[in-house]
C-alpha cells in the first residue's frame, strides 16, 4: 500500500511539474527560514545553561526608585550576606570589565575584556580549566587566568603555566590556569581574570567592605532547593531587603535576585554587562518562524484545492473500484508528506549554503550540526507537521467527492471551498503586510535614534581614556592639546554623556524634604565641557577657572523640576553634593545621557580639573589629522601606552546593536514572506487563467482588449490583498505600539507607514497576477477555440 501511495505521488508530481515545483519551492524557503530562526532562538535561549549549578545561581540587583534599576551591588554586602543567610552556599564578586595593557617578551598589547574576580570563580561557574588547578588558581594576588585563545596567541602551542604577564606597566602576574575559551552563549565574556585580592590593594570599598557603594556585580550560589519555588525566592528576597534595611537604614533601596539563566534575555537593568538580548525579540522571531511556515503551507493548500477538479475523476474511479475515504485521505496526506520531506532535504542544503551569510547578518556563530539528535528531532517534527497541515484540508476535501457526480462531469465546487481558498490568500497577505509595516516602523525608529538631537552635538567627538602616566600628567596634557589647533577644542570629563553610569543619593538643597530620597547621576567636567559638547545653557553661566575652588554646580532642567523650583529663581541657590557645599551657577537644557529607552533623569555637573576621559572636537574633514596629533601627544606624555581612541557617535550606535540586528533580520524575512506568498499567488493565478482560457479567447474575438482582460483576471485577487491590508493595519498598529513603549523617546506611528507597506505588497501582488493575465490576454484566441 505504501509503495502504491509513493508511486501515485510520484506520477502526480511528474505530471504537474510546474505546480509541484511551486509547492516545493515555497515549502523549502519556508522551512529554511524557520530553521534559521530556530537556530537563532535556540542560541539566545541557551545562555548560561552550560553551568552545572545554573539553577542555583542568582545575581543580586538593586532598585533605587521606579526608574532606576541596576545590575550592580555593594562589595561588602555580597561578601557578608552568607554570614546572615546560611542557605547561600557561596558568594562571588566581579568587577566591571576593562581593557588592560599587557606586556609579554617586551611586546605590548591591549587586551580585554578583563575582570577582577573572587577566588571561588571556578567553584561557582563552570568554566573548565585546560591547565592548572581550579581550587588554587586565583588564590594569590599575582595570579592570572587566561583563555586558551590568549595562551596560544602569546605563548604558542606549548604550556602557558608559569609564564609571566606584565599588566599596565606595573605588576607582573603568573599564569596559574588556562581556561577553555568562553562559550559564545555566556553572558560573561572575558580573556583574562585577575584575583580580586589584587584589586583590594587600591580599592577602599573592598577593604572597608562597604554596603552603600554599588560598583560590583554580585552572584550567589544557593543550596539546592533553597530558592526552588517562587514562594521561596520571594521569601529570600524579603530576608535580604530586611538585612540591608537594618545595616543601612538611611537608604531606601530594594534588592532582587535575578536567575542566572534570565540575565541574557530578561535584563532591562542599567549599568549592566554588554551584549544582552531581548526576550521580546525572541518571542517575535519564534512567531515569525511559525508564520512563515504556515504561509508556505497555505500555498500548498491553495494550489491543491484550486486544482481539485483535475483530480476529481481519479477520486471517482478509485471510489468506484472500492477505495474508502480513509484510504484516499492517507494517499493525499502521503503525497503532501513526501513533498514536505523532499522540501526539508532541500531546506537543509539551503541552510548549509547560506548559514555564513545569516551568521554575518545576525552577528552570531551559529552551528548547524546534523549530529545533534535534538536538531534532528526538531527537523523531523517540522517536516511532519508541515506535511500534515498543508495536506490536511486537500485530503479531506478531495476524498469527499461523490463518484456519481464526478464521473457524470457535474462536479461543481462549493462556495465554501472558494471562501476557504480566499481566506487562505488573505491570511498570507495579512502576514506579509504585518511584516512590511513592522520593518518600516523598526527602520524609522532606528533612524530616529541615529538622527535624534540628544541635546548636544555627538558628531566629530573623539575620546581617549586616561591611562598609565597620563593620570599624573593631565595639566601637561591640557597644555599640549591647547597648543595644537587640531586638538584645542577639548574637555576633560569623568564620563562621556553617552555612557553615564554613576549616581548618588547624597544631595541636599534648600527646602528639600529630609526624608526624600532622589538619585542624582553626576558628571565631573572642566570649564570647556558645555562648549565642546555644544550644549545649550538656559540660564546662568558656565564654569570658570575658579569654579572648582568655589564648588560651583550646573544642573539640568529635570533637576530644576525635581527640586521644585524654576529656572529663573534657582541660580545662586546653595547645593551640597557628597558633602561639598556649593552654588548652582547654571541650568543646562536637558540632554540624553543614557539610551533612549530611559527617560531623562535629574543631572548634576560638578567642576573638576581632572577626569577619566579627554574629549576632543575635530574640525570637519580633519579627523585623520587630529588623530595623528593625538598620537604624537600621547607618545610624548605616555610612551608606554598605545593611543586608544573612540568616537562618541560610534559608542552611541553600538548601544543599539540588538535593535539594528533585529531590523536587518526582520527586513530579510519580511521580503521572503512576501516572496512565498507571491509564489502561491502566481501558481493560483496561472491555474485560474488556464481555467478561463477559452472564455478569454471568446472575449477577445468579441473585441475585448488586453487592459480589460487583465483587469477582469486580476481584480478578484487584488480585492483579497486589499482585505488583507484592512485586517493587518489595526493588528500591526497594536503590536508596533507595544514595541515602541520600550523607549522613553520614540517615533509616532504615522499613516504613511501603513500606506507604504500596503502599496508595496499590492504592487508586488499586482505584478505577480498581471504577468499571467497579460500573457493570457495576448495569446492567439484561435488556439483556445480551435477545439470548439
C-alpha positions in Angstrom: 0.0 0.0 0.0 2.8 2.4 1.0 4.6 1.6 -2.3 1.5 2.3 -4.2 1.0 5.7 -2.5 4.6 6.7 -3.3 4.1 5.6 -6.9 0.9 7.6 -7.3 2.5 10.7 -5.6 5.5 10.5 -8.0 3.2 10.3 -11.0 1.2 13.3 -9.8 4.5 15.2 -9.3 5.9 14.4 -12.7 2.6 15.1 -14.4 2.2 18.5 -12.8 5.9 19.6 -12.6 5.2 23.3 -12.5 2.8 23.3 -9.6 4.8 20.7 -7.7 7.9 22.9 -8.1 5.9 25.9 -6.8 4.9 23.9 -3.8 8.3 22.5 -3.1 9.9 25.9 -3.6 7.6 27.6 -1.2 7.9 24.9 1.5 11.7 24.8 1.0 12.1 28.5 1.6 9.6 28.5 4.5 11.4 25.6 6.2 14.9 27.2 5.6 13.7 30.4 7.2 12.2 28.6 10.1 15.4 26.6 10.6 17.5 29.8 10.6 15.2 31.5 13.1 15.0 28.4 15.3 18.8 28.2 15.4 18.9 31.9 16.5 16.2 31.4 19.1 17.9 28.2 20.4 21.2 30.2 20.8 19.5 33.1 22.5 17.6 30.8 24.9 20.7 28.7 25.8 22.7 31.4 27.5 24.5 30.2 30.7 22.7 26.8 30.7 26.1 25.1 30.4 27.0 25.9 34.1 26.4 22.8 36.2 25.0 25.0 39.1 23.0 27.3 36.8 19.6 26.6 38.5 21.0 27.6 41.9 23.0 30.8 40.8 21.4 34.2 41.1 22.6 37.7 40.6 21.9 40.4 43.1 20.4 43.6 41.6 19.3 46.9 43.1 16.4 49.2 42.6 16.8 52.8 43.9 13.5 54.0 42.6 10.9 53.1 40.0 13.0 54.4 37.1 16.5 53.3 38.2 17.1 49.5 38.3 20.8 48.5 38.2 22.7 45.2 37.8 25.4 46.3 40.3 25.6 45.7 44.1 27.9 46.7 47.0 31.0 44.5 47.5 30.7 44.3 51.3 27.1 43.2 51.1 27.9 40.4 48.6 30.7 39.2 50.7 28.9 39.3 54.1 25.4 38.2 53.2 26.3 34.4 53.6 27.1 35.1 57.2 23.4 36.2 57.7 21.8 33.7 55.4 23.1 30.1 55.7 21.2 29.0 52.6 23.8 30.9 50.5 26.4 28.3 49.7 28.9 30.9 48.3 29.1 34.4 47.0 31.1 35.8 44.2 32.1 39.4 43.1 33.1 40.6 39.7 34.4 44.0 38.7 33.2 45.8 35.6 35.1 44.6 32.5 38.0 46.6 31.3 40.9 46.6 28.9 44.5 46.2 30.2 47.9 46.8 28.6 49.7 43.5 28.7 53.5 43.1 28.2 54.9 39.7 27.1 58.6 39.3 26.0 58.9 43.1 25.7 55.9 43.4 23.4 52.9 45.3 24.4 49.2 44.7 23.5 45.8 46.0 24.5 43.8 43.0 25.8 40.3 42.7 27.0 37.7 42.1 28.4 39.5 41.6 31.8 37.7 41.0 35.1 38.7 41.1 38.7 37.1 38.1 40.4 36.9 36.4 43.7 39.0 33.3 44.1 35.9 31.0 44.0 35.0 31.9 40.4 35.6 28.4 39.2 33.6 26.9 42.0 30.5 28.9 41.2 30.7 29.0 37.4 31.6 26.1 35.1 34.5 27.5 33.1 36.7 24.4 32.6 40.5 24.7 33.1 42.7 23.1 30.4 45.7 23.7 32.6 46.0 24.4 36.3 44.2 23.6 39.5 40.7 25.2 39.9 41.0 25.2 43.7 44.1 27.3 43.8 44.2 29.1 40.5 43.1 32.5 41.9 44.5 32.2 45.5 47.4 34.6 45.1 47.1 38.2 44.2 49.7 37.9 41.5 47.9 35.1 39.7 46.2 35.4 36.3 43.8 33.1 34.4 43.8 33.3 30.6 41.7 31.7 27.9 43.1 29.1 25.5 43.0 31.6 22.6 45.0 34.1 24.6 47.5 31.4 25.7 48.0 30.4 22.0 48.2 34.0 20.9 51.0 34.9 23.3 52.8 31.7 24.2 52.3 29.4 21.2 51.4 25.7 21.3 53.3 24.9 24.5 52.2 25.1 28.1 51.4 28.6 29.4 51.5 27.7 33.1 54.2 29.6 35.0 54.6 32.2 32.2 54.5 35.8 33.3 52.4 38.8 32.0 53.1 42.4 33.0 49.9 44.4 33.3 49.6 48.2 32.8 53.4 48.6 33.1 53.2 47.9 36.8 52.9 44.5 38.3 53.8 41.1 36.9 51.3 38.2 37.1 52.0 34.5 36.8 49.7 32.3 34.7 48.2 29.8 37.1 45.5 28.5 34.8 44.4 28.3 31.2 40.6 28.2 30.6 38.8 26.7 27.7 37.6 29.6 25.5 34.4 31.1 27.0 31.3 29.8 25.1 29.6 32.4 23.0 26.3 31.8 24.9 27.8 33.1 28.2 26.7 36.5 29.5 30.2 36.8 30.9 32.8 37.3 28.1 36.4 37.6 29.1 40.0 36.8 28.0 41.7 37.3 31.4 40.8 37.0 35.1 42.8 38.7 37.8 42.2 38.0 41.5 40.0 40.4 43.5 42.7 40.4 46.2 44.9 42.3 43.8 42.2 45.0 43.2 41.6 45.2 47.0 45.1 46.8 47.4 43.8 50.0 45.9 40.1 49.9 46.4 38.8 51.3 49.7 35.3 49.9 49.0 36.7 46.3 49.1 39.0 47.0 52.1 36.1 48.5 54.1 33.5 46.0 52.9 31.0 48.8 52.3 27.3 48.2 51.8 26.4 51.6 50.2 28.7 51.9 47.1 27.4 50.0 44.1 30.1 49.2 41.6 30.5 45.4 41.5 28.5 42.5 40.1 27.4 40.1 42.9 26.4 36.4 42.4 25.1 33.9 45.0 25.1 30.2 44.7 22.3 28.8 46.9 22.0 25.4 48.5 19.9 23.1 46.3 16.1 23.7 46.7 16.7 26.8 48.8 15.0 29.1 46.3 13.5 26.4 44.0 9.9 27.9 44.1 8.7 31.4 43.5 7.5 31.5 47.1 10.9 30.5 48.5 12.6 33.0 46.2 10.3 35.8 47.3 10.9 34.9 50.9 14.7 35.0 50.3 14.5 38.5 48.7 12.5 39.8 51.7 15.2 38.5 54.0 17.9 40.2 52.0 16.0 43.5 52.0 15.4 43.3 55.7 19.1 42.7 56.4 20.1 45.7 54.3 17.5 47.9 55.9 18.9 47.1 59.3 22.5 47.7 58.1 21.8 50.8 56.1 18.6 52.4 57.3 19.5 55.8 55.7 19.0 54.3 52.2 15.7 53.2 50.6 17.0 50.5 48.2 15.2 47.4 47.1 17.1 44.3 46.1 16.1 41.4 43.9 17.6 38.1 42.9 17.9 37.5 39.1 18.2 33.9 38.0 21.4 33.3 36.0 19.6 31.9 33.0 17.4 35.1 32.9 20.3 37.5 32.7 20.7 37.5 28.9 17.1 37.8 27.8 15.3 39.3 30.8 17.6 42.1 31.9 16.4 45.6 31.4 18.8 46.9 34.0 21.2 49.9 33.9 24.9 49.6 34.5 24.8 46.1 33.1 27.3 44.0 31.2 27.2 44.5 27.4 25.8 42.1 24.9 22.3 41.3 26.3 19.4 40.0 24.2 15.7 40.7 24.5 13.0 38.1 25.2 10.6 40.2 23.2 12.7 39.7 20.1 13.0 36.0 20.7 9.2 35.7 21.0 8.7 37.8 17.9 11.1 35.8 15.8 9.8 32.5 17.1 6.3 33.6 16.0 7.7 34.8 12.6 9.2 31.3 12.0 5.9 29.7 12.7 4.0 32.2 10.5 6.4 31.9 7.5 5.9 28.1 7.7 2.2 28.5 7.8 2.4 30.8 4.8 4.2 28.1 2.9 1.6 25.5 3.9 -1.2 27.8 2.7 0.4 27.8 -0.7 0.1 24.1 -0.9 -3.5 24.1 0.3 -4.4 26.8 -2.2 -2.9 25.1 -5.2 -4.2 21.7 -4.2 -7.8 22.8 -3.7 -7.7 25.1 -6.8 -6.6 22.1 -8.9 -9.1 19.7 -7.3 -11.2 19.4 -10.5 -8.1 18.0 -12.2 -8.1 15.0 -9.8 -11.8 14.6 -9.4 -12.1 11.8 -11.9 -9.2 10.0 -10.3 -11.0 10.1 -6.9 -14.3 9.0 -8.6 -12.7 6.0 -10.2 -10.9 5.0 -7.1 -14.1 5.1 -5.1 -16.0 3.1 -7.8 -13.4 0.2 -7.6 -13.7 0.1 -3.8 -11.3 2.7 -2.3 -12.7 4.1 1.0 -12.4 7.7 2.1 -9.8 6.8 4.8 -7.5 5.3 2.1 -7.9 8.4 -0.1 -7.1 10.6 2.9 -3.9 8.6 3.6 -3.0 8.8 -0.1 -3.3 12.6 -0.3 -1.6 13.1 3.1 1.2 10.8 1.9 1.7 12.9 -1.1 2.0 16.1 1.0 4.4 14.3 3.4 6.6 13.2 0.5 6.7 16.8 -0.8 7.3 18.1 2.8 10.3 15.7 3.4 11.7 16.5 0.0 11.4 20.2 0.8 13.2 19.5 4.2 16.2 17.9 2.4 16.4 20.9 0.1 15.9 23.3 3.0 18.8 21.7 4.9 21.0 22.2 1.8 19.9 25.8 1.6 20.7 26.3 5.3 24.3 24.9 4.9 24.8 27.1 1.9 23.5 30.4 3.5 24.5 29.9 7.2 27.7 32.0 6.9 25.6 34.9 5.4 23.0 34.5 8.2 25.7 34.5 10.8 27.1 37.7 9.4 23.6 39.2 9.4 22.8 38.2 13.0 26.4 38.6 14.2 26.3 35.1 15.7 28.4 32.0 15.5 25.5 29.5 14.9 26.4 26.0 14.0 24.1 23.6 12.1 25.2 20.2 13.2 23.3 17.2 11.9 24.9 15.1 14.6 22.7 16.8 17.2 19.8 14.4 18.0 17.6 17.3 19.3 18.1 19.2 16.0 17.2 16.0 14.0 14.1 15.5 16.1 13.1 19.2 15.6 13.6 19.0 11.8 11.6 15.8 11.5 8.8 17.2 13.6 8.8 20.4 11.4 8.6 18.3 8.2 5.8 16.1 9.7 3.7 19.0 11.0 4.2 20.9 7.7 3.1 17.9 5.7 0.1 17.2 7.8 -1.0 20.8 7.9 -0.5 21.5 4.3 -2.1 18.2 3.2 -5.0 18.0 5.7 -7.6 20.2 4.0 -6.9 19.0 0.5 -7.0 15.4 1.7 -10.4 15.9 3.4 -11.7 18.0 0.5 -10.7 15.7 -2.3 -11.7 12.5 -0.6 -15.2 13.8 -0.1 -16.1 14.0 -3.8 -19.2 12.0 -4.8 -18.2 9.5 -7.5 -21.5 9.7 -9.5 -21.4 13.4 -9.9 -17.7 13.3 -10.7 -18.0 10.7 -13.4 -21.0 12.4 -15.0 -18.9 15.6 -15.2 -21.3 17.5 -13.0 -18.7 18.4 -10.4 -19.3 21.9 -9.0 -17.1 23.4 -6.4 -18.9 24.7 -3.4 -18.9 28.3 -2.2 -17.3 27.1 1.0 -14.3 25.9 -1.0 -13.9 29.2 -2.7 -14.3 31.1 0.6 -11.7 28.9 2.3 -9.2 29.4 -0.5 -9.8 33.1 -0.5 -9.4 33.1 3.3 -6.0 31.4 2.9 -4.8 34.0 0.4 -6.0 36.8 2.8 -4.1 35.1 5.7 -0.9 35.0 3.6 -1.1 38.7 2.8 -2.1 39.7 6.3 1.3 38.3 7.4 3.1 40.0 4.5 1.6 43.4 5.3 2.3 42.9 9.1 6.0 42.2 8.4 6.3 45.1 6.0 4.7 47.5 8.5 6.9 46.1 11.2 10.0 46.5 9.1 9.1 50.1 8.3 8.5 51.1 11.9 11.7 49.4 13.1 13.7 51.2 10.4 12.2 54.6 11.2 12.8 54.1 15.0 16.4 53.2 14.3 16.7 56.2 12.0 15.2 58.4 14.8 17.7 57.1 17.3 20.6 57.7 14.9 19.5 61.3 14.0 17.8 62.4 17.2 19.1 65.7 18.6 20.3 64.4 22.0 20.8 67.9 23.4 24.4 68.0 22.2 26.3 67.5 19.0 27.6 63.9 19.0 29.4 64.1 15.7 33.2 64.8 15.4 33.9 63.9 19.0 36.9 61.7 19.7 37.5 60.5 23.3 40.6 58.9 24.8 40.8 57.3 28.3 43.4 58.3 30.9 45.9 55.5 31.3 49.3 55.0 32.7 51.4 58.2 33.2 48.5 60.3 31.8 46.8 60.2 35.2 49.5 62.3 36.7 50.1 64.5 33.6 46.7 65.9 33.0 47.9 69.5 33.2 50.7 68.7 30.7 48.0 67.0 28.5 45.8 70.1 28.6 48.7 72.3 27.7 49.7 70.1 24.7 46.1 69.9 23.5 45.6 73.7 23.8 48.8 74.4 21.8 47.7 72.4 18.7 44.9 74.0 16.7 43.7 70.5 15.7 43.1 69.5 19.3 42.5 72.8 21.1 38.7 72.3 21.3 38.8 69.7 24.2 37.3 68.9 27.6 38.4 66.6 30.5 35.4 64.7 31.9 34.6 61.8 34.3 32.2 60.2 31.8 31.1 60.8 28.3 27.3 61.7 28.2 26.6 58.7 26.0 27.6 56.3 28.8 26.9 57.8 32.2 26.5 55.2 35.0 27.3 57.0 38.2 24.7 58.3 40.7 24.3 59.3 44.3 21.6 60.0 46.9 23.9 62.3 49.0 22.5 65.5 47.7 20.8 68.4 49.6 19.3 71.8 48.7 17.3 74.5 50.3 13.8 73.3 51.1 14.4 69.6 50.4 12.3 67.1 52.4 14.9 65.3 54.5 13.0 62.1 54.1 13.0 62.3 50.3 15.5 60.0 48.5 16.3 61.1 45.0 19.1 59.6 42.9 21.2 62.2 41.1 23.5 61.0 38.3 26.5 63.3 38.0 29.3 64.2 35.6 32.5 65.9 36.7 33.8 68.2 34.0 36.1 71.2 33.3 35.1 74.6 32.1 35.2 73.6 28.4 32.5 70.9 28.8 29.4 72.8 27.5 31.3 74.3 24.6 32.9 71.1 23.4 29.6 69.2 23.5 27.8 72.2 22.2 25.1 72.1 24.9 22.6 74.9 25.5 22.8 76.9 28.7 19.3 78.1 29.6 20.2 80.4 32.5 23.3 81.4 34.5 26.9 80.9 33.4 29.4 78.2 32.6 32.2 77.1 34.8 35.2 79.4 35.1 38.8 78.7 36.1 37.8 79.4 39.8 34.6 77.3 39.8 36.5 74.4 41.3 37.6 76.4 44.2 34.1 77.8 44.8 32.3 74.4 44.4 30.0 75.6 41.6 27.4 73.4 40.1 25.4 73.2 36.9 22.1 71.2 36.8 19.7 70.2 34.0 16.1 71.2 33.5 14.8 67.9 35.0 16.8 68.6 38.2 15.1 72.0 38.5 11.7 70.4 38.3 12.7 67.7 40.8 13.9 70.4 43.2 10.5 72.2 43.0 11.9 75.4 41.6 12.0 77.3 38.3 14.9 78.1 36.0 14.8 81.8 36.7 15.0 81.6 40.5 17.3 78.7 41.1 20.5 80.5 40.1 22.5 81.3 43.3 20.8 78.7 45.4 23.1 76.5 47.6 23.5 72.8 47.0 25.5 70.2 48.8 26.7 67.1 47.0 28.6 64.3 48.7 29.5 66.8 51.5 30.7 69.5 49.1 28.6 72.7 49.6 28.5 74.9 46.6 26.3 77.2 44.5 24.1 76.5 41.5 25.5 78.8 38.7 23.7 77.5 35.6 20.9 75.4 34.2 21.7 73.4 31.0 19.0 72.2 28.6 18.1 68.6 29.1 20.2 66.2 27.1 20.1 62.4 26.7 23.0 60.9 28.6 21.6 57.3 28.6 19.9 55.1 26.0 16.6 56.3 24.6 14.8 53.5 26.5 15.3 55.6 29.6 13.6 59.0 30.5 15.9 61.9 31.3 16.8 62.0 35.0 18.0 64.9 37.1 21.6 65.5 36.5 24.3 67.4 38.3 27.5 68.7 36.6 30.4 69.3 39.0 33.5 71.2 38.2 36.8 69.2 38.3 40.2 69.9 37.0 41.0 66.2 36.4 38.9 63.4 34.9 38.9 59.9 33.4 38.5 60.9 29.7 39.7 63.5 27.3 37.2 64.5 24.6 38.3 66.4 21.5 36.0 68.0 19.0 37.6 67.8 15.5 37.0 70.3 12.7 35.1 69.0 9.7 37.3 66.9 7.4 40.3 67.0 9.8 39.7 63.8 11.8 42.8 61.9 10.5 45.0 64.9 11.2 43.5 65.2 14.7 44.1 61.5 15.4 47.7 61.9 14.2 48.2 64.9 16.5 46.7 62.9 19.5 49.1 60.1 18.8 52.1 62.4 18.9 50.9 64.0 22.2 50.2 60.6 23.7 53.6 59.2 22.6 55.3 62.1 24.2 53.4 62.1 27.5 52.6 58.4 27.9 55.1 56.4 25.7 54.4 53.1 27.5 50.8 53.0 26.3 49.5 52.9 22.7 46.8 55.5 22.0 43.3 54.1 22.3 40.5 56.3 20.9 36.9 56.0 20.0 34.1 58.2 18.6 31.1 59.3 20.7 28.6 58.7 17.9 30.1 55.2 17.3 29.7 54.5 21.0 26.1 55.5 20.8 25.5 53.3 17.7 26.9 50.3 19.5 24.3 50.7 22.3 21.6 49.8 19.8 23.3 46.8 18.2 20.4 44.5 19.2 17.8 46.7 17.5 19.9 47.0 14.4 20.3 43.2 14.2 16.5 42.8 14.7 15.8 45.3 12.0 18.1 43.6 9.5 16.7 40.1 10.2 13.1 41.4 10.2 13.6 43.0 6.8 15.0 39.8 5.2 12.2 37.6 6.5 9.5 40.2 5.5 10.8 40.0 1.9 10.9 36.2 2.0 7.3 36.1 3.4 6.1 38.3 0.5 8.0 36.1 -2.0 6.5 32.9 -0.6 3.0 34.5 -0.7 3.6 35.6 -4.3 4.7 32.1 -5.3 1.4 30.8 -4.3 -0.4 33.7 -5.9 1.5 33.1 -9.1 0.5 29.5 -9.2 -3.1 30.2 -8.3 -3.4 33.0 -10.9 -1.8 30.8 -13.5 -4.3 28.0 -12.8 -7.3 30.3 -12.8 -6.2 31.8 -16.0 -5.8 28.3 -17.5 -9.3 27.5 -16.4 -10.7 30.6 -18.2 -8.6 30.2 -21.3 -11.5 29.6 -23.6 -13.5 32.4 -22.0 -10.6 34.8 -22.7 -10.5 33.6 -26.3 -14.2 34.3 -26.8 -13.9 37.7 -25.2 -11.0 38.6 -27.5 -13.0 37.6 -30.6 -15.8 39.8 -29.4 -13.5 42.8 -29.1 -12.1 42.8 -25.5 -8.7 44.5 -25.3 -5.7 43.4 -23.2 -6.3 46.0 -20.5 -9.9 44.9 -19.9 -8.9 41.3 -19.8 -6.0 41.9 -17.3 -8.5 43.9 -15.1 -11.0 41.1 -15.3 -8.5 38.4 -14.3 -6.7 40.5 -11.6 -9.4 42.3 -9.7 -10.6 39.3 -7.6 -7.0 38.7 -6.3 -6.4 42.4 -5.7 -9.6 42.5 -3.6 -8.2 39.8 -1.4 -5.0 41.8 -0.9 -6.9 44.9 0.0 -9.0 42.9 2.6 -5.7 41.6 4.0 -4.4 45.1 4.3 -7.5 46.3 6.2 -7.2 43.4 8.6 -3.4 43.8 9.1 -3.4 47.6 9.9 -5.0 47.5 13.4 -3.0 44.4 14.3 0.3 46.0 13.2 -0.6 49.2 15.0 -1.1 47.4 18.3 2.0 45.2 18.0 4.4 48.0 17.0 3.0 50.4 19.6 3.8 47.8 22.3 7.3 47.5 20.9 7.8 51.3 20.9 6.6 51.6 24.5 10.0 50.2 25.5 11.5 53.5 24.5 11.0 56.7 26.5 11.8 58.5 23.3 10.3 57.1 20.1 8.6 57.9 16.8 4.8 58.1 16.4 3.3 55.6 14.0 2.0 57.5 11.0 -0.5 56.7 8.3 2.1 56.7 5.5 3.9 53.7 7.1 0.7 51.6 6.6 0.2 53.1 3.1 3.8 52.3 2.1 3.5 48.7 3.3 0.1 48.3 1.6 1.3 49.8 -1.6 4.4 47.6 -1.7 2.5 44.4 -1.1 -0.2 45.5 -3.6 2.4 46.3 -6.2 4.2 43.0 -5.9 0.9 41.1 -5.9 -0.4 43.0 -8.9 2.9 42.4 -10.8 2.6 38.7 -10.0 -1.0 38.3 -11.1 -0.7 40.7 -14.1 2.1 38.7 -15.7 -0.2 35.6 -16.1 -3.2 37.8 -17.0 -1.3 39.7 -19.6 0.2 36.5 -21.0 -3.2 35.0 -21.4 -4.7 38.2 -22.9 -2.0 38.4 -25.6 -2.4 34.8 -26.6 -3.9 33.9 -30.0 -7.6 33.2 -29.4 -7.6 30.7 -32.3 -5.5 28.3 -30.1 -8.1 28.3 -27.4 -11.1 28.0 -29.6 -9.9 25.5 -32.3 -11.5 22.6 -30.5 -14.9 24.2 -30.1 
